[in-house]
Amino acid sequence: MANDIKLIALDCDGTLIADDRTITERTKKVVMKAQDQGIKVALVSGRPRTGFKFEIEQLALDKHHGIIGAYNGGMVIDIETNEVKYKQSLTNQDAKDFLKAIAHLNIIHIVDNGTDLYANDADNQYVIHEYREHGLNFNLTHDLHETLDFDPMKILLTADSSRIDEIDEEILEICGDTFGAIRSTPFYLEITAKGVNKSSALDHICEGLNIDKDNVIAFGDQLNDMEMVQDAGIGVAMGNAHPDLKQVADIVTDDNNNDGIAKVLEEILDL
Protein backbone atom coordinates (compact mmCIF):
# COMPACT_ATOMS: atom_id res chain seq x y z
CA MET A 1 0.00 0.00 0.00
CA ALA A 2 2.79 2.43 0.88
CA ASN A 3 4.30 2.09 -2.60
CA ASP A 4 0.97 3.00 -4.19
CA ILE A 5 0.58 6.42 -2.54
CA LYS A 6 2.02 9.20 -4.67
CA LEU A 7 -0.04 12.19 -3.47
CA ILE A 8 -1.25 13.37 -0.06
CA ALA A 9 -4.28 15.68 -0.40
CA LEU A 10 -4.94 17.77 2.70
CA ASP A 11 -7.77 20.04 3.67
CA CYS A 12 -6.44 22.87 5.83
CA ASP A 13 -8.76 24.24 8.53
CA GLY A 14 -9.86 21.56 10.96
CA THR A 15 -7.60 19.00 9.28
CA LEU A 16 -3.99 20.08 8.78
CA ILE A 17 -4.41 23.11 11.03
CA ALA A 18 -4.97 22.60 14.75
CA ASP A 19 -7.38 24.77 16.70
CA ASP A 20 -4.50 27.01 17.83
CA ARG A 21 -3.81 27.81 14.14
CA THR A 22 -0.57 25.80 14.01
CA ILE A 23 0.56 22.55 12.42
CA THR A 24 1.59 20.08 15.10
CA GLU A 25 5.28 19.19 15.13
CA ARG A 26 4.60 15.50 14.61
CA THR A 27 2.38 16.15 11.61
CA LYS A 28 4.87 18.58 10.13
CA LYS A 29 7.71 16.08 10.52
CA VAL A 30 5.77 13.24 8.90
CA VAL A 31 4.57 15.31 5.94
CA MET A 32 8.11 16.60 5.36
CA LYS A 33 9.46 13.03 5.47
CA ALA A 34 6.86 11.93 2.91
CA GLN A 35 7.91 14.75 0.60
CA ASP A 36 11.57 13.80 0.99
CA GLN A 37 10.57 10.34 -0.29
CA GLY A 38 9.08 11.89 -3.42
CA ILE A 39 5.42 11.91 -2.42
CA LYS A 40 3.66 15.10 -3.52
CA VAL A 41 1.44 17.17 -1.25
CA ALA A 42 -1.62 19.13 -2.32
CA LEU A 43 -3.50 21.56 -0.09
CA VAL A 44 -7.15 21.45 -1.19
CA SER A 45 -9.28 24.04 0.57
CA GLY A 46 -12.08 26.54 0.27
CA ARG A 47 -9.56 29.32 0.88
CA PRO A 48 -8.63 31.87 -1.81
CA ARG A 49 -5.28 31.47 -3.55
CA THR A 50 -3.68 33.97 -1.15
CA GLY A 51 -4.62 31.93 1.91
CA PHE A 52 -1.86 29.30 2.01
CA LYS A 53 1.32 31.22 2.86
CA PHE A 54 1.70 29.78 6.36
CA GLU A 55 1.26 26.17 5.25
CA ILE A 56 3.58 26.58 2.26
CA GLU A 57 6.31 27.95 4.50
CA GLN A 58 5.85 25.42 7.29
CA LEU A 59 5.89 22.42 4.95
CA ALA A 60 8.39 23.83 2.40
CA LEU A 61 5.90 23.07 -0.34
CA ASP A 62 7.60 25.51 -2.70
CA LYS A 63 10.70 23.31 -2.56
CA HIS A 64 8.85 20.03 -3.15
CA HIS A 65 6.65 20.90 -6.12
CA GLY A 66 3.58 21.27 -3.92
CA ILE A 67 0.14 22.03 -5.31
CA ILE A 68 -2.80 24.15 -4.21
CA GLY A 69 -6.45 23.44 -4.92
CA ALA A 70 -8.05 26.75 -3.90
CA TYR A 71 -11.69 27.89 -3.83
CA ASN A 72 -12.98 24.37 -3.07
CA GLY A 73 -11.22 23.06 -6.15
CA GLY A 74 -12.08 25.85 -8.58
CA MET A 75 -8.42 26.75 -9.09
CA VAL A 76 -5.31 24.53 -9.18
CA ILE A 77 -1.92 26.20 -8.78
CA ASP A 78 1.64 24.90 -9.04
CA ILE A 79 3.32 26.35 -5.94
CA GLU A 80 6.85 26.34 -7.38
CA THR A 81 5.95 28.32 -10.50
CA ASN A 82 2.76 30.03 -9.26
CA GLU A 83 1.21 28.89 -12.53
CA VAL A 84 -2.55 28.37 -12.62
CA LYS A 85 -3.04 24.88 -14.03
CA TYR A 86 -6.84 24.89 -13.94
CA LYS A 87 -9.53 27.47 -13.29
CA GLN A 88 -13.32 27.30 -13.28
CA SER A 89 -14.98 30.50 -12.10
CA LEU A 90 -18.50 31.78 -12.08
CA THR A 91 -19.32 34.06 -14.98
CA ASN A 92 -19.80 37.70 -14.14
CA GLN A 93 -23.44 37.66 -15.24
CA ASP A 94 -24.28 34.45 -13.40
CA ALA A 95 -22.75 35.86 -10.22
CA LYS A 96 -24.76 39.07 -10.55
CA ASP A 97 -27.96 37.13 -11.20
CA PHE A 98 -27.36 35.00 -8.12
CA LEU A 99 -26.70 38.05 -5.92
CA LYS A 100 -29.91 39.66 -7.17
CA ALA A 101 -31.84 36.48 -6.47
CA ILE A 102 -30.69 36.30 -2.83
CA ALA A 103 -31.07 40.03 -2.08
CA HIS A 104 -34.34 39.50 -0.19
CA LEU A 105 -32.61 37.11 2.21
CA ASN A 106 -30.41 39.88 3.64
CA ILE A 107 -27.46 37.55 4.05
CA ILE A 108 -23.82 38.57 4.15
CA HIS A 109 -22.00 37.70 0.94
CA ILE A 110 -18.29 37.78 0.15
CA VAL A 111 -16.33 37.60 -3.12
CA ASP A 112 -12.68 38.21 -3.95
CA ASN A 113 -10.55 38.63 -7.05
CA GLY A 114 -7.24 37.46 -5.58
CA THR A 115 -6.20 40.87 -4.23
CA ASP A 116 -9.42 42.54 -3.03
CA LEU A 117 -12.33 41.22 -1.01
CA TYR A 118 -15.83 42.67 -1.40
CA ALA A 119 -18.59 42.23 1.19
CA ASN A 120 -21.80 43.92 2.28
CA ASP A 121 -20.87 44.06 5.98
CA ALA A 122 -17.72 45.57 7.49
CA ASP A 123 -18.23 44.39 11.07
CA ASN A 124 -19.05 40.70 10.68
CA GLN A 125 -16.44 38.51 12.35
CA TYR A 126 -16.21 36.13 9.40
CA VAL A 127 -15.79 38.94 6.88
CA ILE A 128 -12.96 40.34 8.99
CA HIS A 129 -11.42 36.88 9.30
CA GLU A 130 -11.52 36.32 5.53
CA TYR A 131 -9.70 39.47 4.48
CA ARG A 132 -7.24 39.57 7.39
CA GLU A 133 -6.35 35.89 7.37
CA HIS A 134 -5.88 35.76 3.60
CA GLY A 135 -4.15 39.10 3.04
CA LEU A 136 -6.89 40.74 0.97
CA ASN A 137 -7.83 44.42 0.73
CA PHE A 138 -11.32 45.02 2.11
CA ASN A 139 -14.03 46.85 0.15
CA LEU A 140 -17.50 47.51 1.57
CA THR A 141 -20.20 47.40 -1.09
CA HIS A 142 -23.97 47.04 -0.93
CA ASP A 143 -24.61 46.85 -4.69
CA LEU A 144 -22.31 44.10 -5.83
CA HIS A 145 -25.15 42.68 -7.93
CA GLU A 146 -24.71 45.76 -10.12
CA THR A 147 -21.05 46.74 -9.76
CA LEU A 148 -19.27 43.38 -9.88
CA ASP A 149 -16.72 43.67 -12.71
CA PHE A 150 -14.88 40.32 -12.63
CA ASP A 151 -15.63 36.60 -12.76
CA PRO A 152 -15.51 35.44 -9.12
CA MET A 153 -14.26 31.99 -8.24
CA LYS A 154 -17.01 31.63 -5.66
CA ILE A 155 -19.58 33.53 -3.62
CA LEU A 156 -19.24 32.93 0.11
CA LEU A 157 -22.41 33.32 2.18
CA THR A 158 -22.07 33.60 5.93
CA ALA A 159 -24.50 33.70 8.84
CA ASP A 160 -25.21 31.94 12.12
CA SER A 161 -25.65 28.22 11.54
CA SER A 162 -29.35 28.40 12.41
CA ARG A 163 -29.92 31.08 9.76
CA ILE A 164 -28.13 29.04 7.10
CA ASP A 165 -30.27 26.05 8.10
CA GLU A 166 -33.36 28.19 7.46
CA ILE A 167 -32.37 29.36 3.97
CA ASP A 168 -30.42 26.34 2.76
CA GLU A 169 -33.23 24.81 0.67
CA GLU A 170 -34.14 28.14 -0.93
CA ILE A 171 -30.49 28.73 -1.86
CA LEU A 172 -30.34 25.28 -3.48
CA GLU A 173 -33.43 26.13 -5.54
CA ILE A 174 -31.82 29.39 -6.68
CA CYS A 175 -28.66 27.50 -7.62
CA GLY A 176 -30.55 25.21 -9.97
CA ASP A 177 -28.33 23.70 -12.68
CA THR A 178 -26.01 26.71 -12.83
CA PHE A 179 -24.34 26.73 -9.42
CA GLY A 180 -23.02 24.30 -6.86
CA ALA A 181 -23.58 24.92 -3.14
CA ILE A 182 -21.68 23.33 -0.29
CA ARG A 183 -21.70 23.84 3.48
CA SER A 184 -17.99 24.12 4.28
CA THR A 185 -18.56 25.05 7.95
CA PRO A 186 -21.71 25.50 10.04
CA PHE A 187 -21.52 29.24 9.26
CA TYR A 188 -20.39 29.17 5.59
CA LEU A 189 -22.33 28.26 2.46
CA GLU A 190 -20.12 28.38 -0.62
CA ILE A 191 -21.46 28.94 -4.13
CA THR A 192 -19.32 27.77 -7.06
CA ALA A 193 -19.76 26.86 -10.69
CA LYS A 194 -21.66 23.59 -11.09
CA GLY A 195 -19.36 20.59 -10.88
CA VAL A 196 -16.60 22.34 -8.95
CA ASN A 197 -15.53 20.42 -5.86
CA LYS A 198 -12.38 19.07 -4.26
CA SER A 199 -12.60 15.81 -6.16
CA SER A 200 -12.71 17.63 -9.49
CA ALA A 201 -9.56 19.45 -8.36
CA LEU A 202 -7.95 16.08 -7.68
CA ASP A 203 -8.78 15.06 -11.26
CA HIS A 204 -6.70 17.95 -12.60
CA ILE A 205 -3.94 17.51 -10.03
CA CYS A 206 -3.61 13.80 -10.80
CA GLU A 207 -3.64 14.45 -14.53
CA GLY A 208 -0.76 16.91 -14.13
CA LEU A 209 1.21 14.39 -12.06
CA ASN A 210 0.30 11.50 -14.38
CA ILE A 211 -1.10 9.44 -11.52
CA ASP A 212 -4.47 7.88 -10.73
CA LYS A 213 -6.81 8.80 -7.89
CA ASP A 214 -6.10 5.36 -6.48
CA ASN A 215 -2.62 6.74 -5.73
CA VAL A 216 -4.05 9.47 -3.48
CA ILE A 217 -4.65 9.55 0.25
CA ALA A 218 -6.98 12.42 1.17
CA PHE A 219 -7.78 13.93 4.57
CA GLY A 220 -10.74 16.15 5.48
CA ASP A 221 -13.20 17.17 8.17
CA GLN A 222 -16.19 18.93 6.59
CA LEU A 223 -18.92 18.33 4.02
CA ASN A 224 -16.94 20.09 1.29
CA ASP A 225 -14.36 17.31 1.66
CA MET A 226 -16.94 14.61 0.92
CA GLU A 227 -16.23 14.00 -2.77
CA MET A 228 -12.47 14.12 -2.29
CA VAL A 229 -12.50 11.65 0.59
CA GLN A 230 -14.89 9.34 -1.26
CA ASP A 231 -12.96 9.33 -4.54
CA ALA A 232 -9.37 9.08 -3.28
CA GLY A 233 -7.65 5.71 -3.09
CA ILE A 234 -7.71 6.11 0.69
CA GLY A 235 -10.13 8.60 2.21
CA VAL A 236 -9.53 9.71 5.79
CA ALA A 237 -11.91 11.63 8.06
CA MET A 238 -10.48 13.45 11.04
CA GLY A 239 -11.75 12.59 14.51
CA ASN A 240 -13.39 16.01 14.61
CA ALA A 241 -15.05 15.52 11.22
CA HIS A 242 -18.71 15.92 10.35
CA PRO A 243 -20.55 12.62 11.04
CA ASP A 244 -21.54 12.29 7.38
CA LEU A 245 -17.91 12.45 6.29
CA LYS A 246 -16.96 9.74 8.77
CA GLN A 247 -19.61 7.52 7.22
CA VAL A 248 -17.98 7.57 3.76
CA ALA A 249 -14.31 7.54 4.84
CA ASP A 250 -12.11 4.46 4.65
CA ILE A 251 -10.39 5.49 7.87
CA VAL A 252 -11.42 7.69 10.80
CA THR A 253 -8.33 9.00 12.55
CA ASP A 254 -7.61 11.16 15.58
CA ASP A 255 -8.58 14.83 15.54
CA ASN A 256 -6.66 17.83 14.18
CA ASN A 257 -5.23 18.67 17.62
CA ASN A 258 -3.85 15.18 18.21
CA ASP A 259 -1.82 14.33 15.10
CA GLY A 260 -4.62 12.63 13.20
CA ILE A 261 -2.79 13.05 9.88
CA ALA A 262 0.57 11.90 11.23
CA LYS A 263 -0.85 8.76 12.82
CA VAL A 264 -2.32 7.52 9.54
CA LEU A 265 0.67 8.47 7.37
CA GLU A 266 3.11 6.81 9.76
CA GLU A 267 1.18 3.55 9.44
CA ILE A 268 0.23 3.64 5.76
CA LEU A 269 3.59 4.93 4.49
CA ASP A 270 5.71 3.23 7.14
CA LEU A 271 7.34 6.55 8.09
C-alpha positions, 0 to 999 in steps of 0.5 A: 500500500505504501508504494501506491501512494504518490499524493497526499491531499490535505484540507487545511482548517480543521484537518492540517491546522490545529485549533490554535492555528498551528501545524503540530510538530509530529504532523509537520515532521511526517509530511516533510518526510513523505515529501523527501521520499518523493510523495507530492502534497496538495492543499485542497481548501475553500480558501482563496489562492492567497490563503496558504502562505503559512502552510507553504512555508511550514511544509516547504511546499515551494521546494517540493513541487507542492500544489494548491487546490483553492476555492474548493477546487475551482483553481489549481496552482503549481506552488513552485511556478505560481502557474494556474493549471486549472480554473473554473470561475462563475461568470460575471453575469451568473454571479450578478444574477445570483446576488440579485436572487438572494437580495431578499434574504439579507445575508452577508456575501463575500467575493474576492478577485485574488487581491481585493475582497468585497462584502456587504458588511464591514463588522461581521467577524467572518468577513474580517477573518476572511480578508485579514487571514488571507491578506486581501484588501477590504471593500465595503459594497452594498450593490455588488449585484450591479457593480461586480466587474470580474468573474468570481471563483465563488460567492461565500455566504455567511451567517449563524448556523441556524440562519443558514439552516433556514435558507439552505433549501431556498439557496439550493433552488436558486442555484438550480443547474447553474451553481453548486452549493456546499456547506464548508462550515456550520456558518459558511455556504459556498457557491461555485460553478456547477461541478466544482468540488475538491474531487474535481480538483484532484482530477486535474492535479492527478492528470498533471502528475500522471497518476491515478486517484487510487494513488491518493490519500486524502484527509478532510473534516467537513462536508466540502471534503466529501467527494475528495475523501470518497474518490481518493484511493484512501479517504480519511476523516479526522476525529473532529469531522462531520458525522456524514464524512466519517460515514464515507471515509475508509479510515477515521483517525484522531482529531486535528489537535492530536496528530490525526494526519501523522498517525495515519501516514506513519502507518500507511507509508511506514514513516 
